[in-house]
């Protein structure tokens, strides 16, 4: 099972494997507090795409299209996440305030549709 969660929320036993999928480390969160199992920077949008999007809801659909294109060729890491999610819970962690339109939500959708 794949889930998404803001890294600022309290870690929980229900989170399973906690994977940070942002390119930048979240402000104000220590590595100890984050309790992540790993940091998959390579699955995060490029800095250019991240800056272009700027969490503008009007750009969401185009962001999804561009981000999907960036995920092409990262099949090894994506396959690992799929495998882990089949055998247990994987929580994709993100720092964005928008809980509906962020890269973790987009990544979850991409993995589930593949």
C-alpha positions as CSV (number, residue, x, y, z in Angstrom):
1,X,0.0,0.0,0.0
2,X,1.3,3.5,-0.9
3,X,0.4,6.5,1.2
4,X,1.5,10.1,1.2
5,X,2.1,12.3,4.3
6,X,3.6,15.6,5.2
7,X,7.0,15.2,6.8
8,X,5.9,17.7,9.5
9,X,3.2,15.3,10.7
10,X,4.1,13.0,13.6
11,X,5.7,9.6,12.5
12,X,3.4,6.7,13.1
13,X,3.9,2.9,13.2
14,X,1.2,2.8,10.4
15,X,3.7,4.6,8.1
16,X,5.6,1.5,7.3
17,X,8.7,2.4,5.2
18,X,9.1,6.2,5.2
19,X,10.6,7.6,2.0
20,X,11.3,11.3,1.6
21,X,10.7,12.2,-2.1
22,X,11.7,15.9,-2.1
23,X,14.9,17.1,-3.6
24,X,15.6,19.6,-0.7
25,X,15.7,18.7,2.9
26,X,12.6,20.1,4.7
27,X,13.2,23.2,6.7
28,X,13.0,22.9,10.5
29,X,13.1,19.1,10.6
30,X,16.1,17.3,12.0
31,X,17.2,14.0,10.6
32,X,16.3,12.3,13.9
33,X,12.8,13.8,14.0
34,X,12.1,12.8,10.4
35,X,12.6,9.1,11.1
36,X,12.9,8.4,7.4
37,X,14.1,5.0,6.1
38,X,15.6,6.6,3.0
39,X,15.7,9.7,0.9
40,X,15.0,9.3,-2.8
41,X,16.1,12.7,-4.2
42,X,16.3,11.2,-7.7
43,X,12.5,10.7,-7.7
44,X,11.9,14.3,-6.9
45,X,11.1,16.8,-9.7
46,X,14.1,18.7,-11.1
47,X,14.8,22.1,-9.6
48,X,13.7,23.7,-12.9
49,X,10.3,21.9,-12.8
50,X,9.9,22.5,-9.1
51,X,10.5,26.3,-9.6
52,X,8.3,26.5,-12.6
53,X,5.4,24.8,-10.8
54,X,5.7,26.9,-7.7
55,X,2.6,25.0,-6.3
56,X,0.4,27.0,-8.6
57,X,-2.9,24.9,-8.8
58,X,-3.4,26.3,-12.3
59,X,-0.2,24.5,-13.4
60,X,-1.0,21.1,-11.8
61,X,-2.1,19.2,-14.9
62,X,1.0,20.4,-16.9
63,X,3.2,19.6,-13.9
64,X,1.9,16.1,-13.9
65,X,2.7,15.7,-17.5
66,X,6.2,17.1,-17.2
67,X,7.0,15.2,-14.0
68,X,5.9,11.9,-15.6
69,X,8.3,12.6,-18.4
70,X,11.1,13.1,-15.8
71,X,10.2,9.8,-14.1
72,X,10.9,7.9,-17.4
73,X,14.1,6.0,-17.0
74,X,14.0,5.7,-13.3
75,X,12.4,2.3,-13.4
76,X,14.8,0.6,-11.0
77,X,13.9,2.9,-8.1
78,X,10.2,2.9,-9.0
79,X,10.2,-0.9,-9.2
80,X,11.7,-1.1,-5.7
81,X,8.9,1.2,-4.3
82,X,6.2,-0.9,-6.1
83,X,7.7,-4.1,-4.6
84,X,7.8,-2.7,-1.1
85,X,4.2,-1.4,-1.4
86,X,3.1,-4.8,-2.5
87,X,4.5,-6.4,0.6
88,X,3.6,-3.7,3.1
89,X,3.0,0.0,3.6
90,X,5.3,2.7,2.0
91,X,4.7,6.3,3.0
92,X,5.9,8.9,0.5
93,X,7.0,12.0,2.5
94,X,6.9,15.6,1.3
95,X,7.1,19.1,2.7
96,X,4.7,21.0,0.6
97,X,1.7,22.7,2.2
98,X,-0.7,21.6,-0.5
99,X,-1.8,18.1,0.4
100,X,-3.6,17.5,-2.9
101,X,-1.1,18.9,-5.4
102,X,2.5,18.0,-4.7
103,X,5.1,15.7,-6.1
104,X,4.4,12.8,-3.6
105,X,0.8,12.7,-4.7
106,X,1.9,12.8,-8.4
107,X,4.5,10.1,-7.8
108,X,1.9,7.9,-6.0
109,X,-0.5,8.3,-8.9
110,X,2.2,7.4,-11.4
111,X,3.3,4.3,-9.5
112,X,-0.3,3.1,-9.1
113,X,-1.1,3.6,-12.7
114,X,1.9,1.7,-14.1
